[in-house]
Structure formats: structure tokens, C-alpha cells
Amino acid sequence: MREKILFIVLLCLPLLTGAATVGAAELVMFESDSCEWCEAWHEDIGVIYAKTTEAEVAPLRRVSIEDPVPADLTHVRGIHYTPTFVLMENGAEVGRILGYPGEDFFWGLLGMELEKLDSDAPGDNAQSGALGCADSSNRESTDEKTDGGAAAC
């Protein structure tokens, strides 16, 4: 009986530690509790991100710069500003967005970064411009808060 329980625990361990996402794309948001632009991103984008096509391809992972860097992200260097969004695939950095330039610019920048993913990425439909600002029908518009420039704390 003990062996059976141990087997089940070991089988489920990757799910509990997040290792099940290895090999998939993810959008890692490096943020700070004191960052007003991080807060703006959460108000504008964070409330709807999980419901978007972009989230199906690259689910959001939030990492506070005040906490120790997770073991699987120690190779990601140069995080000096918050928010910084790092697109990862198979554990490697594919691209990044520094700061939060406003809702409309963010979706366009994210779309360009997502196009860099391998064509075998989950959710990839092999159409240029299928993500980001070319297809905004999957997002509700929040208030028009685009000031034209990227901002970071």
C-alpha cells in the first residue's frame, strides 16, 4: 500500500511543482508591489488575459522581483524594470517587452513576440498576425488609457 501511495505522489509531483509546463510557452511577468505600471497592467489587461487567445498560447506566470528568483528562471538576466514580460518557450527566452506602454500597444507588441514561437507551439494556427492587435475580437475594451510611451517603474 505504501508503494502505491508513493507512486501516486511521484506521478503527481510535476503537476504540483509546475514542472508540467516545461516544453510549453509562457509569458512571465516580472513585477513589483510598488510598481504603478504593474498595477495599471493588471487593471487593463490582467483582468481579461486568461480569457484570450494569447493566454492559450502563453499562459501568464507572475514573478515578484522582491522574492527569490525561481530555480527555472535563474538564467533570465537583465530584469531591471517592472513590469518586464519575458516570453519563454521550452525554458528559453524568446522575447521580452519592457514596461507597459498601454493596452493597445501591449497587445500589438505581444502579438509580435508570439509570432516568434515555434510553429509547433500549442494553439498555433500558422496565420501571420492571428494574435495580438490583428484579432482583438476576443478581448473587451477597457478604458482608453494609452499615453503613447512605454512606462516602467
N, CA, C and O of each residue as an XYZ file, in Angstrom:
612
protein
N       0.821     -1.193      0.000
C       0.000      0.000      0.000
C       0.870      1.265      0.000
O       0.565      2.243     -0.683
N       1.950      1.224      0.773
C       2.858      2.366      0.831
C       3.465      2.679     -0.529
O       3.584      3.839     -0.923
N       3.845      1.626     -1.233
C       4.445      1.806     -2.545
C       3.448      2.444     -3.515
O       3.821      3.266     -4.352
N       2.194      2.061     -3.394
C       1.156      2.598     -4.265
C       0.961      4.099     -4.013
O       0.831      4.875     -4.960
N       0.941      4.500     -2.763
C       0.797      5.917     -2.409
C       2.012      6.701     -2.885
O       1.872      7.791     -3.440
N       3.201      6.151     -2.670
C       4.424      6.814     -3.112
C       4.425      6.985     -4.631
O       4.821      8.032     -5.143
N       3.983      5.960     -5.340
C       3.910      6.032     -6.799
C       2.968      7.147     -7.250
O       3.296      7.903     -8.164
N       1.815      7.250     -6.620
C       0.836      8.283     -6.972
C       1.388      9.672     -6.676
O       1.214     10.593     -7.474
N       2.050      9.828     -5.535
C       2.642     11.121     -5.175
C       3.707     11.511     -6.189
O       3.737     12.654     -6.645
N       4.576     10.581     -6.545
C       5.628     10.871     -7.520
C       5.053     11.174     -8.903
O       5.601     11.989     -9.645
N       3.963     10.523     -9.237
C       3.311     10.761    -10.513
C       2.712     12.168    -10.582
O       2.737     12.810    -11.632
N       2.179     12.636     -9.463
C       1.533     13.957     -9.416
C       2.498     15.092     -9.105
O       2.134     16.258     -9.263
N       3.696     14.793     -8.675
C       4.654     15.819     -8.274
C       4.909     16.879     -9.351
O       4.946     18.063     -9.017
N       5.085     16.517    -10.614
C       5.288     17.564    -11.627
C       4.119     18.541    -11.719
O       4.325     19.727    -11.975
N       2.915     18.063    -11.515
C       1.759     18.952    -11.551
C       1.775     19.935    -10.391
O       1.402     21.097    -10.550
N       2.202     19.473     -9.240
C       2.223     20.326     -8.053
C       3.347     21.347     -8.094
O       3.208     22.428     -7.523
N       4.446     21.038     -8.748
C       5.599     21.942     -8.765
C       5.634     22.842     -9.990
O       6.493     23.717    -10.093
N       4.711     22.635    -10.915
C       4.708     23.455    -12.119
C       5.588     22.900    -13.217
O       5.681     23.501    -14.287
N       6.224     21.793    -12.990
C       7.106     21.207    -13.999
C       6.329     20.671    -15.191
O       6.918     20.371    -16.229
N       5.019     20.547    -15.056
C       4.214     20.050    -16.159
C       4.190     21.025    -17.327
O       3.842     20.638    -18.442
N       4.552     22.281    -17.092
C       4.528     23.263    -18.161
C       5.842     23.329    -18.932
O       5.955     24.105    -19.881
N       6.831     22.536    -18.547
C       8.097     22.537    -19.269
C       7.825     22.105    -20.702
O       7.103     21.135    -20.933
N       8.391     22.811    -21.652
C       8.160     22.500    -23.048
C       7.062     23.346    -23.656
O       6.892     23.352    -24.875
N       6.324     24.050    -22.843
C       5.262     24.916    -23.327
C       5.723     26.367    -23.269
O       6.703     26.705    -22.606
N       4.997     27.200    -23.973
C       5.285     28.635    -23.916
C       4.592     29.226    -22.698
O       3.539     28.751    -22.272
N       5.198     30.265    -22.148
C       4.567     31.010    -21.061
C       5.054     32.450    -21.109
O       6.159     32.740    -21.569
N       4.207     33.337    -20.625
C       4.559     34.744    -20.521
C       4.837     35.022    -19.053
O       3.932     34.972    -18.220
N       6.089     35.314    -18.744
C       6.489     35.567    -17.358
C       6.495     37.075    -17.141
O       7.197     37.813    -17.832
N       5.707     37.515    -16.176
C       5.647     38.935    -15.827
C       6.464     39.154    -14.567
O       6.097     38.680    -13.491
N       7.569     39.871    -14.699
C       8.364     40.257    -13.540
C       7.790     41.580    -13.059
O       7.728     42.551    -13.813
N       7.369     41.612    -11.797
C       6.661     42.768    -11.277
C       7.103     43.109     -9.869
O       7.862     42.374     -9.238
N       6.613     44.235     -9.393
C       6.917     44.708     -8.047
C       5.633     45.221     -7.413
O       4.775     45.783     -8.094
N       5.508     45.025     -6.116
C       4.329     45.520     -5.402
C       4.225     47.039     -5.460
O       3.124     47.583     -5.377
N       5.342     47.724     -5.601
C       5.343     49.187     -5.595
C       5.278     49.796     -6.999
O       5.449     51.006     -7.151
N       5.038     48.987     -8.007
C       5.061     49.451     -9.398
C       3.665     49.878     -9.851
O       2.760     49.051     -9.969
N       3.500     51.176    -10.103
C       2.194     51.677    -10.543
C       1.847     51.201    -11.951
O       0.669     51.049    -12.274
N       2.864     50.962    -12.802
C       2.598     50.473    -14.154
C       2.191     49.004    -14.146
O       1.438     48.559    -15.013
N       2.689     48.251    -13.166
C       2.238     46.865    -12.997
C       0.760     46.865    -12.614
O      -0.028     46.072    -13.130
N       0.403     47.752    -11.714
C      -0.991     47.871    -11.284
C      -1.886     48.254    -12.463
O      -2.978     47.708    -12.624
N      -1.417     49.196    -13.286
C      -2.186     49.594    -14.471
C      -2.363     48.406    -15.415
O      -3.442     48.217    -15.977
N      -1.307     47.603    -15.592
C      -1.407     46.426    -16.458
C      -2.462     45.466    -15.919
O      -3.283     44.946    -16.675
N      -2.435     45.235    -14.610
C      -3.414     44.323    -14.009
C      -4.836     44.830    -14.200
O      -5.748     44.038    -14.442
N      -5.036     46.144    -14.094
C      -6.372     46.715    -14.280
C      -6.823     46.639    -15.735
O      -7.985     46.341    -16.011
N      -5.912     46.906    -16.663
C      -6.259     46.944    -18.085
C      -6.265     45.566    -18.735
O      -7.197     45.225    -19.463
N      -5.244     44.788    -18.480
C      -5.006     43.536    -19.199
C      -5.216     42.314    -18.313
O      -5.826     41.330    -18.732
N      -4.709     42.384    -17.091
C      -4.728     41.225    -16.202
C      -6.104     40.639    -15.962
O      -6.243     39.427    -15.795
N      -7.125     41.485    -15.944
C      -8.480     41.006    -15.669
C      -9.057     40.192    -16.822
O     -10.004     39.431    -16.624
N      -8.500     40.341    -18.025
C      -9.038     39.606    -19.174
C      -8.035     38.657    -19.822
O      -8.414     37.846    -20.666
N      -6.765     38.747    -19.441
C      -5.729     37.987    -20.146
C      -6.040     36.491    -20.216
O      -5.891     35.882    -21.275
N      -6.462     35.906    -19.124
C      -6.698     34.455    -19.083
C      -7.765     34.002    -20.078
O      -7.824     32.820    -20.419
N      -8.601     34.915    -20.543
C      -9.690     34.575    -21.461
C      -9.308     34.756    -22.929
O     -10.139     34.542    -23.811
N      -8.071     35.144    -23.199
C      -7.670     35.485    -24.565
C      -6.974     34.336    -25.283
O      -6.527     33.371    -24.663
N      -6.894     34.461    -26.590
C      -6.150     33.509    -27.412
C      -4.675     33.514    -27.026
O      -4.018     32.473    -27.017
N      -4.167     34.703    -26.706
C      -2.766     34.826    -26.305
C      -2.474     33.974    -25.073
O      -1.416     33.350    -24.986
N      -3.400     33.947    -24.126
C      -3.215     33.160    -22.902
C      -3.255     31.663    -23.182
O      -2.625     30.882    -22.469
N      -3.984     31.260    -24.206
C      -3.994     29.842    -24.577
C      -2.620     29.418    -25.081
O      -2.177     28.297    -24.831
N      -1.958     30.308    -25.783
C      -0.630     30.025    -26.332
C       0.443     30.200    -25.266
O       1.351     29.376    -25.150
N       0.338     31.284    -24.480
C       1.354     31.612    -23.470
C       0.665     32.057    -22.181
O       0.446     33.251    -21.974
N       0.325     31.104    -21.316
C      -0.300     31.466    -20.043
C       0.603     32.395    -19.232
O       1.829     32.339    -19.336
N      -0.022     33.242    -18.430
C       0.714     34.210    -17.622
C       1.274     33.558    -16.366
O       0.604     32.769    -15.700
N       2.502     33.904    -16.065
C       3.158     33.499    -14.815
C       3.715     34.764    -14.184
O       4.515     35.466    -14.802
N       3.304     35.056    -12.975
C       3.738     36.271    -12.290
C       4.889     35.960    -11.341
O       4.838     34.993    -10.581
N       5.935     36.797    -11.396
C       7.102     36.634    -10.532
C       7.418     37.992     -9.919
O       7.637     38.971    -10.633
N       7.438     38.042     -8.606
C       7.775     39.282     -7.909
C       9.290     39.423     -7.832
O       9.991     38.471     -7.490
N       9.791     40.617     -8.150
C      11.238     40.830     -8.072
C      11.707     40.934     -6.627
O      12.909     40.919     -6.360
N      10.761     41.040     -5.695
C      11.130     41.075     -4.283
C      11.398     39.674     -3.719
O      12.001     39.535     -2.654
N      10.952     38.648     -4.432
C      11.123     37.263     -3.990
C      12.350     36.651     -4.663
O      12.828     37.163     -5.675
N      12.861     35.552     -4.096
C      13.969     34.857     -4.769
C      13.526     34.403     -6.167
O      12.366     34.044     -6.372
N      14.442     34.424     -7.103
C      14.141     34.011     -8.474
C      13.870     32.505     -8.480
O      14.661     31.739     -7.930
N      12.765     32.070     -9.093
C      12.501     30.636     -9.187
C      13.650     29.916     -9.898
O      14.275     30.470    -10.803
N      13.914     28.697     -9.486
C      15.053     27.930    -10.000
C      15.052     27.810    -11.521
O      16.115     27.830    -12.141
N      13.877     27.687    -12.126
C      13.827     27.519    -13.577
C      13.980     28.832    -14.348
O      13.966     28.831    -15.579
N      14.127     29.955    -13.630
C      14.287     31.249    -14.294
C      15.607     31.940    -13.960
O      15.797     33.107    -14.305
N      16.514     31.241    -13.297
C      17.775     31.876    -12.895
C      18.632     32.287    -14.090
O      19.498     33.152    -13.957
N      18.407     31.686    -15.243
C      19.175     32.044    -16.440
C      18.634     33.303    -17.132
O      19.282     33.829    -18.036
N      17.469     33.785    -16.724
C      16.905     35.008    -17.303
C      17.585     36.192    -16.633
O      17.439     36.397    -15.428
N      18.316     36.958    -17.398
C      19.122     38.065    -16.862
C      18.578     39.408    -17.339
O      17.783     39.480    -18.276
N      19.023     40.460    -16.676
C      18.726     41.807    -17.133
C      17.345     42.318    -16.795
O      16.805     43.162    -17.511
N      16.766     41.828    -15.726
C      15.466     42.341    -15.301
C      15.733     43.547    -14.403
O      16.001     43.396    -13.211
N      15.657     44.743    -14.985
C      15.955     45.970    -14.252
C      14.723     46.833    -14.048
O      14.710     47.687    -13.162
N      13.691     46.627    -14.847
C      12.491     47.455    -14.795
C      11.272     46.576    -14.593
O      11.254     45.409    -14.983
N      10.258     47.157    -13.980
C       8.988     46.458    -13.851
C       7.897     47.332    -14.439
O       7.921     48.553    -14.280
N       6.942     46.715    -15.116
C       6.934     45.294    -15.442
C       7.867     44.975    -16.613
O       8.084     45.797    -17.503
N       8.398     43.779    -16.582
C       9.105     43.211    -17.725
C       8.424     41.885    -18.028
O       8.280     41.037    -17.148
N       8.010     41.713    -19.268
C       7.336     40.495    -19.706
C       8.324     39.695    -20.542
O       8.837     40.189    -21.546
N       8.591     38.459    -20.129
C       9.532     37.602    -20.846
C       8.757     36.416    -21.407
O       8.154     35.646    -20.659
N       8.779     36.278    -22.721
C       8.129     35.151    -23.375
C       9.111     33.993    -23.398
O      10.211     34.108    -23.939
N       8.707     32.877    -22.806
C       9.555     31.693    -22.693
C       8.942     30.556    -23.504
O       7.722     30.421    -23.595
N       9.819     29.743    -24.091
C       9.388     28.523    -24.768
C      10.444     27.461    -24.541
O      11.628     27.683    -24.791
N      10.006     26.306    -24.068
C      10.928     25.208    -23.762
C      12.036     25.659    -22.823
O      13.173     25.201    -22.938
N      11.714     26.552    -21.898
C      12.672     27.026    -20.911
C      13.633     28.092    -21.395
O      14.492     28.538    -20.634
N      13.504     28.513    -22.656
C      14.401     29.530    -23.215
C      13.624     30.812    -23.505
O      12.441     30.783    -23.846
N      14.319     31.932    -23.360
C      13.693     33.219    -23.656
C      13.545     33.391    -25.160
O      14.493     33.187    -25.918
N      12.342     33.769    -25.579
C      12.047     34.020    -26.984
C      12.037     35.523    -27.256
O      12.449     35.970    -28.327
N      11.568     36.293    -26.287
C      11.496     37.739    -26.445
C      11.017     38.381    -25.161
O      10.635     37.695    -24.213
N      11.041     39.717    -25.139
C      10.566     40.422    -23.951
C       9.975     41.766    -24.307
O      10.279     42.359    -25.342
N       9.120     42.226    -23.413
C       8.514     43.551    -23.501
C       8.903     44.279    -22.232
O       8.612     43.817    -21.129
N       9.565     45.424    -22.387
C       9.969     46.225    -21.230
C       8.914     47.283    -20.965
O       8.547     48.043    -21.861
N       8.431     47.332    -19.741
C       7.452     48.333    -19.365
C       6.061     47.992    -19.856
O       5.832     46.936    -20.447
N       5.139     48.902    -19.601
C       3.759     48.756    -20.049
C       3.376     50.011    -20.824
O       3.162     51.067    -20.229
N       3.290     49.900    -22.152
C       3.041     51.070    -22.990
C       1.572     51.431    -23.159
O       1.251     52.315    -23.953
N       0.689     50.783    -22.448
C      -0.745     50.991    -22.614
C      -1.358     49.781    -23.293
O      -0.669     48.985    -23.931
N      -2.668     49.663    -23.142
C      -3.381     48.475    -23.604
C      -3.194     48.185    -25.096
O      -2.830     47.070    -25.468
N      -3.436     49.169    -25.938
C      -3.362     48.925    -27.384
C      -1.961     48.542    -27.838
O      -1.800     47.620    -28.638
N      -0.961     49.230    -27.343
C       0.422     48.913    -27.713
C       0.842     47.553    -27.164
O       1.563     46.811    -27.831
N       0.398     47.222    -25.956
C       0.786     45.946    -25.353
C       0.340     44.778    -26.226
O       1.130     43.875    -26.500
N      -0.920     44.787    -26.667
C      -1.423     43.666    -27.466
C      -0.633     43.535    -28.767
O      -0.330     42.420    -29.192
N      -0.303     44.634    -29.388
C       0.484     44.586    -30.622
C       1.880     44.038    -30.398
O       2.357     43.198    -31.162
N       2.538     44.518    -29.339
C       3.883     44.022    -29.015
C       3.855     42.541    -28.666
O       4.724     41.780    -29.091
N       2.851     42.134    -27.888
C       2.742     40.723    -27.522
C       2.501     39.869    -28.760
O       3.069     38.784    -28.885
N       1.675     40.344    -29.664
C       1.429     39.608    -30.906
C       2.706     39.383    -31.700
O       2.933     38.296    -32.231
N       3.538     40.417    -31.779
C       4.817     40.275    -32.498
C       5.727     39.266    -31.808
O       6.412     38.492    -32.476
N       5.740     39.267    -30.482
C       6.576     38.305    -29.750
C       6.047     36.884    -29.933
O       6.832     35.953    -30.117
N       4.738     36.707    -29.886
C       4.157     35.371    -30.025
C       4.417     34.779    -31.407
O       4.498     33.559    -31.550
N       4.547     35.617    -32.411
C       4.850     35.118    -33.754
C       6.234     34.488    -33.834
O       6.522     33.756    -34.782
N       7.091     34.757    -32.862
C       8.438     34.181    -32.833
C       8.450     32.738    -32.331
O       9.455     32.043    -32.474
N       7.347     32.286    -31.749
C       7.291     30.929    -31.212
C       7.380     29.911    -32.335
O       7.003     30.192    -33.472
N       7.888     28.713    -32.005
C       7.943     27.620    -32.976
C       6.547     27.346    -33.504
O       5.559     27.527    -32.791
N       6.467     26.911    -34.752
C       5.165     26.625    -35.352
C       4.474     25.444    -34.696
O       3.277     25.243    -34.896
N       5.210     24.655    -33.913
C       4.617     23.524    -33.214
C       4.047     23.923    -31.862
O       3.582     23.061    -31.115
N       4.071     25.205    -31.531
C       3.594     25.656    -30.226
C       2.112     25.359    -30.083
O       1.366     25.467    -31.056
N       1.666     24.980    -28.867
C       0.251     24.707    -28.648
C      -0.580     25.927    -29.012
O      -0.243     27.054    -28.647
N      -1.663     25.693    -29.731
C      -2.558     26.780    -30.074
C      -2.139     27.557    -31.304
O      -2.830     28.495    -31.704
N      -1.020     27.189    -31.913
C      -0.551     27.932    -33.082
C      -1.439     27.603    -34.267
O      -1.702     26.434    -34.550
N      -1.900     28.636    -34.959
C      -2.752     28.402    -36.107
C      -2.064     28.773    -37.410
O      -2.710     28.831    -38.456
N      -0.758     29.025    -37.358
C       0.077     29.261    -38.539
C      -0.402     30.404    -39.420
O      -0.120     30.412    -40.618
N      -1.114     31.362    -38.859
C      -1.524     32.525    -39.626
C      -0.772     33.733    -39.111
O      -0.764     33.996    -37.908
N      -0.148     34.460    -40.000
C       0.567     35.662    -39.603
C      -0.421     36.689    -39.082
O      -1.429     36.976    -39.727
N      -0.130     37.238    -37.920
C      -0.995     38.257    -37.348
C      -2.241     37.704    -36.697
O      -3.158     38.468    -36.393
N      -2.310     36.401    -36.471
C      -3.514     35.827    -35.883
C      -3.669     36.200    -34.426
O      -4.758     36.085    -33.863
N      -2.593     36.645    -33.812
C      -2.655     37.041    -32.418
C      -2.365     38.525    -32.309
O      -1.937     39.160    -33.272
N      -2.596     39.059    -31.151
C      -2.261     40.462    -30.914
C      -3.317     41.390    -31.470
O      -4.504     41.064    -31.445
N      -2.905     42.542    -31.973
C      -3.856     43.575    -32.363
C      -4.623     43.223    -33.629
O      -5.644     43.850    -33.911
N      -4.170     42.250    -34.397
C      -4.902     41.885    -35.603
C      -6.212     41.194    -35.268
O      -7.135     41.209    -36.083
N      -6.319     40.597    -34.107
C      -7.542     39.921    -33.699
C      -7.884     40.351    -32.289
O      -7.490     39.699    -31.322
N      -8.604     41.430    -32.170
C      -8.959     41.910    -30.844
C     -10.379     41.523    -30.482
O     -10.898     41.978    -29.463
N     -11.026     40.682    -31.301
C     -12.408     40.309    -31.026
C     -12.547     39.471    -29.772
O     -13.645     39.358    -29.228
N     -11.455     38.879    -29.297
C     -11.517     38.048    -28.106
C     -11.291     38.850    -26.835
O     -11.213     38.279    -25.747
N     -11.188     40.164    -26.960
C     -10.948     40.996    -25.785
C     -12.002     42.083    -25.711
O     -12.390     42.662    -26.726
N     -12.456     42.351    -24.507
C     -13.310     43.502    -24.295
C     -12.410     44.706    -24.137
O     -11.328     44.600    -23.558
N     -12.833     45.833    -24.634
C     -12.037     47.042    -24.458
C     -12.282     47.588    -23.066
O     -13.423     47.718    -22.623
N     -11.207     47.901    -22.393
C     -11.342     48.597    -21.122
C     -11.200     50.075    -21.435
O     -11.305     50.447    -22.604
N     -10.973     50.915    -20.478
C     -10.889     52.343    -20.763
C      -9.695     52.650    -21.668
O      -8.720     51.898    -21.698
N      -9.779     53.736    -22.388
C      -8.750     54.130    -23.356
C      -7.582     54.793    -22.645
O      -7.529     56.021    -22.567
N      -6.642     54.005    -22.123
C      -5.516     54.539    -21.368
C      -4.218     54.281    -22.103
O      -3.376     53.523    -21.623
N      -4.043     54.891    -23.248
C      -2.772     54.754    -23.945
C      -2.127     56.119    -24.029
O      -2.654     57.026    -24.672
N      -1.012     56.259    -23.393
C      -0.343     57.549    -23.390
C       0.760     57.624    -24.432
O       1.475     58.624    -24.511
N       0.905     56.565    -25.240
C       1.843     56.609    -26.344
C       3.249     56.151    -26.023
O       3.986     55.804    -26.946
N       3.655     56.132    -24.786
C       5.024     55.747    -24.466
C       5.058     54.604    -23.486
O       4.195     54.505    -22.614
N       6.043     53.737    -23.616
C       6.196     52.645    -22.667
C       6.613     53.224    -21.327
O       7.395     54.172    -21.256
N       6.089     52.648    -20.292
C       6.422     53.144    -18.965
C       6.830     51.986    -18.080
O       6.266     50.895    -18.168
N       7.770     52.216    -17.264
C       8.226     51.211    -16.315
C       8.616     51.904    -15.032
O       8.998     53.074    -15.024
N       8.511     51.158    -13.943
C       8.898     51.709    -12.644
C      10.398     51.657    -12.491
O      10.929     52.075    -11.462
